[in-house]
Amino acid sequence: MDGTSDEGNGVETLAAIRRRRQGRWLSWVLVFLSCVLLLDGLLGEHGLARTIEARKELRVATESVERLRQENAALRDQARRLQEDPATLESVARRELGLIRRGEILVVVKDRE
């Protein structure tokens, strides 16, 4: 025998068997590595799951920043009105501090509990 396959008899040489086994082993290694890379891409530190989570956090933070900007604008407007409009200042003083003008009588009505 010269190490080649005898196709007429269906007899396989040792080298052909080794090549086939090596091919199977290589295929399994490639499948395993592909699975590892796929899982890392989906679940790894910079994977798909982390990216989705980061986008959600970004959306929440963006909404919070927008809400704070609106609140800031409203507070700036209120501060401007308190400085420029005496009626606004009087209204806030009456409501929050319970102040009254001279000659007015303060009447407090309590609910029965």
Phi, psi and omega in degrees: 000144183252012176091005178257169182276140177262093187291335181294323183266346185079016180274134183250139180279165180298322180296320180293321178296317179297317179298318180294316179296318180296322177296318178296315180299316179297321178297316179295321178297317179296320177296316180298312180297323178296318178296318179298315180295321178296313179297320178296320179294328180274317190245356184291180183302322179245029185277185183299316181298317179294323179295317179297317179297318180295323178294322178296316179298320179296317180298316179297317180295320179297317178296320179295317179297317179297317178298318179293324177297317179296317178297319178299316179297318179296319178293321176299317180295317179296319178297319179297316180295322179295326180282327189258335187244109180297328180294321177295316179300316179297318180299315180294318180297320179292314185288312188270330184253350180071025180282151178227162177279164175298136177091346178276153178246129180273125179242123180252123180252123180254142175282146174283136181246000000 
